[in-house]
């Protein structure tokens, strides 16, 4: 991993946002409960925005940064911010369940190397 001090800061921001997302969700993950919980959905959206912005800043420093789907992470942030009316609970849930655990693992591994 490049020894750029800002990259570590941005990785810590991503890690913190992932932790917050998982903290907001009940232990037993249930899509229908998530769908009904406006506050949690909005909190998740905000943290995904932060993750995307942090990744965008990392890619400006190191365009080939070793995180899977890094460009898609930034694109998701842009979609939430600019296409706020087209972001469904299904998409957020898919991110939470299918993508965040892997991103969390990768970020933790990268932070161990700093």
N, C-alpha and C positions, 0 to 999 in steps of 0.2 A: 504494500500500500504506500502511496506517495506520502512523504513526510510534510504535508502542508497542514499547518495548525487549524485552519478553518474547516478542513474536511472532517477532522475529529469533532469539532463543535457541531457541524451539521449532522454527523452520524449520531451524536448524542441527542440531538433534537428529534431525529427519526426514532431512536430507541425510546425516548420519553413519550412520544406520541403513540407509538404502538402499545406501550405499557398502559397509557391512559385509556386507549380504546378497549383493551381487554379488561381493565378495571371497571369501565362503565357497564360492561355486559354482565348479566347474571352468570353464576357458575355453570348452570345448565343452559347452554345456548339454545335459544328457541326463536326461530325467525318470526313467528307470529307475534310474540311478545315484543321483539325488536321493532316490528312494523308498527305496533300501536304506541310505542314510546318515543314521542317527538323529541324530547330533550336528549335522549341517548342518540337518536339518529343525527341530530344537529351537532352534538359533541363529536360523533364519529366523523361526520363530514368535515368539521373544522380540523380535526387531527389528520385526516387524509390530505387536506389542503397543505398543512404544515409539512407533512412527509414529502409531498410533491415539490413544494418550494425548496426544501432542504436538498432534495435530490437534484433539482434544477441548478442550484448553486454549486453542488459538487461537480456536476457535469460541465459547468463553465470552467472549472479549474482543471478537471481531469476527464475529458470527453469519453474515454474508454474505461471508465471506472468499473471495477468488477462486481457489479450487482445485477442480478437477473432482472430483466424487464425495466431497467432504469428509465428508458425513454417513455415507456407506457405509464410509469408512475407519474412522471411529469405531465403527460397527456391527460391522465385522470384528474390531476389537480386542476388543469386548465378547464376540463369539462365541467367540473363541479363549480368553479368560479364563474366561467363565462356561459355555461349552459345549465345553470342552476335548476332550471325548470325541467330538464331532461334527465336528472339523476334519480333513479328509482331506488327503493329500499332493496330490491333484488340485487342491483349492482353493488350497493354498499355491502350487503351480506356476502356476496360472492368474494369480494375483496377481503373481508374479515376472515372468512372460513378458508378460502383457497390460497390467498396470496400473502397475507400478513405473517403467518407462522414461518414461512420460508424467508421472507424479508427480515424478520426478527433474528432468525438464526444467522443469516449472512452478516447483518450489522454487528451482532455480538462477536462473531469471529473476527471481523475487521477491527473492531475496537480492542480485541485482545492483542492484536499485532501493533498497536500504537503505544 
